[in-house]
């Protein structure tokens, strides 16, 4: 039952936009869930090369009660592509999951020339392949779940001017990949600050909505605080049924 907050964590761990010039950058996050306390951790690494190739590798591990409930869930998310005009452009996004006797991998491949996105899904039980399917999805994007937040400071130039933005992210949704980001009005900003804090000078805030239910939340709504250096400092997934909020904090 605690699976979704852990999956959610993986697209917040890599807001390292100010470090794209570095050959290697790392980030660590902890996720806590209502009365259960800490239920997971994530470690992510961004590497770049002189030919402007990038690779993101994020690992998520369940802890405590979440480890027992999810049958020792482990996730690995990998994004590969190129840096074009300062933006990370994804060519391949892969999710690898293991729990109990099961292992699965989902690989998204992006054909930018044809603006085409394919998804391959494989699942094994006790090492035996039980599912192998490939389909073409009905949307296209240059961002995936990891690169979207890396690119967000460039996508949104006016970080303190109230406005609603709509993006698409490979891996977010099979239908259209929709992700909505709102730079809040003054009233909404105060509500968000009450959850994630004001932050240091230069911090900015947003509300992110993914259009699927994340563990019985109403619509997968997160309040996010981003530091001036480009890191997500804190994020809160709100109003989960019975258990309150999920809090994601950079270590």
N, C-alpha and C positions, 0 to 999 in steps of 0.2 A: 504493500500500500504506500510505501514511502519512495517508490521508484521515481515518480515524476519530478519531485524537487531536485533529485540528483541529476536527472537529464537536463533540467532547467539550468543547473549550475554551469554546464559545459559551454553555453554560449555567452556567459558573463566573464569567464576567466581570462580572456585575452584582450582586454582593452589596453594594449601596449602601444598605442599609435605614436607616442613620442619617441619610441625606441626602435622604429623601423630602420633606422640607419645602422643599428647595432647588428653584429653577426649572430648574437644569441641574447635572448631576454626570457625571463622566467616570472611566473606568478603563482601564488598559492591562495586558495580560498577555503573557508570553512562554512558549512551550512548547518543551521540549527532549526529545529522544528518543534515549536510550541513546548508542551510539557516534556517532550522526549529529549531535549537538549541537543547536543551535536550528533548529527546522523550521517555526516559525510564530509569528505575533503576532496579537493581537486588540485592537481598540479599541472601546469601548462608551460610549454616551451615554444617560443617562436625563433626560428633560425632563418637567416637570409644569406644569400651568396652574392658575389660580385656581378653575376649576370642577371641579378634582380629576381632570382627564383626564391620563393619562400616555402616554408613548411611549418605548420602548426601541429603540435602533438599534445593533446590534453587527456589526462587520466583521472577518472573519478572512482572513488572507493567508498562503499557503504561502511558505516561504523555503528557500534552499539546495537540497539534494537533494530535499526534498519538493516544491519548485516544479517540478523536472524530472519527477519520478516521477508527479505528479498532473496534469501538463499545465497548469501555472500555475493551480491551483485558487484560486478566490476564493469566499467565502461572505458573505452578508449575512442577518442574522436580525432581524426586526422584530416587536415586540409592542405592541399598542395596547389600551387599556381605561380603567378608572376606578379611583380609590382609594376604597375603601369601608371605613370603620372602621379605617383604617391599613393595610389589605391591598390589594395590586394585584390586580385582578380582570380577567383577560384576556377580550377579546372577539374578537380576531383575532391569530393568530400566523403569520408568513410566513417561509419559508426560500428564499433565492435563491442559486443556485449556478451558477458558470461554470467550464468547463475545456475547453481546446482549442476544438473547433468546437461544443460543446454549451452550452446554457443551460437551466436548469430553475427552476421555482418551485413551491413547495408552500404552499397557503394553508389554514389551519385556521380555521374560523368556529364560534364558540360561541354557541348559543342558550340563555341561562340560564333563560328562562321555561319552555322545553320540556325543559331538560337534555339538549340534543342537540348533537352534535359532527359537523361535516362536514369532509371533506378534499378539496381540489381540487388535482390535479397536472397541470402542463403542462411539456412539454419541446420545445426547438427545436434543430435542427441547421442551421448556416449561416443562421439566421434563419427557417427554415421550421418551422412547427409540426408535430411528428410524434406527439405524445401529448397527449391532453386527456381526463382522466377525473375523475369526482367520485363519492365514496361517503360513506355515513354510518358512523361508527365506533361500536364497541360500548361506549364508556365516555364519561364526562363529568367535567370538572374545571374549577375556577375558576383553577387555576394552569397556566402553560405552562413550557417548559424554561427560560425566562429569569426569570419571576416567582417560580418555586418557591423559588429561593435568596434572592431579595429578601424573600420572606415567611417564610423558615425561622426567623429569630429570634423571630417572633411565633407560628409554629406550635409551636415547641419552647420552652416556658417554663423548664424545668429543664435547663439546658445542661450540667450536670456530674453529673447523676443517670443511671446506666446504664439505658437503655431502648431498645426497638426501635419505630420508627415506620414506617408505610406511607402513601405519598402517591401521587397520580396527577398526571401532568403532560402537558398537550396537546403533542403532537409527539414524545414519548418513544417510544411503541410503538403500532403500529396496533391491537393486540389489547386492551390494558387500561391502557396508560400508567403502569404500576407503577414506582415508585421507592422503595427502602427506605433509611432513614437510621437508623443506630445510634449512640447515645451510649454510648461504650465503658465496659466494666468496667475496673478498675485495671490488670489484666494486659494487656488489649487496648490500653489507653491508652498504655502504655509502648511497645508495638510501633508504634503510630501515630506517637508522638513521635519514634521513631528514624528515621522516614521524612520527616516534615514539620516536625520541630522543636518545641520547647516553646512558643515564642512569648513575647510580653510578657504582663504581668499582665492578666488579663481575657480572654485568648484561650481558645477552646474547640475541641474536636476532635470529629470524627465520621467514620464510615465510610459511604459512599454506594454503593449497588449498583443499577445499571440492568440490567434483565433482558434483555440481549442481549450477544453477544460483541463487544467493542470491539477490533478488530485482533488477534484470536486470544488475547485475554486470557480467563481462565476464565469470568468472568461480568460483566465491566464493573465492577470493584470499585475505588473510589477512597478514599484516605485524605485528609482535608481538615482544614486548620487555619484557623479564622476568628478574626480579631482582634476586640477588644471593640467597635470602631466599626462592625462589621458586614461588613467586607471579607473575602473569601477571600484569605488571604495566600499560601497554598501548597497545592497538591493533587498527589497522585501516583496515577497509574493503574498498577497493579502487575502484575508477572509476565507481561509480553508475551513471547510465544514468540521465542526467539533474541536479543532486543534488550534485555531488562530492563524498566526503568520509564520511563514518560512523566512528566515533571515540569512543573507549571504554576505559574508564579511571578508575583505582582503586581509591576509595575515602579514 
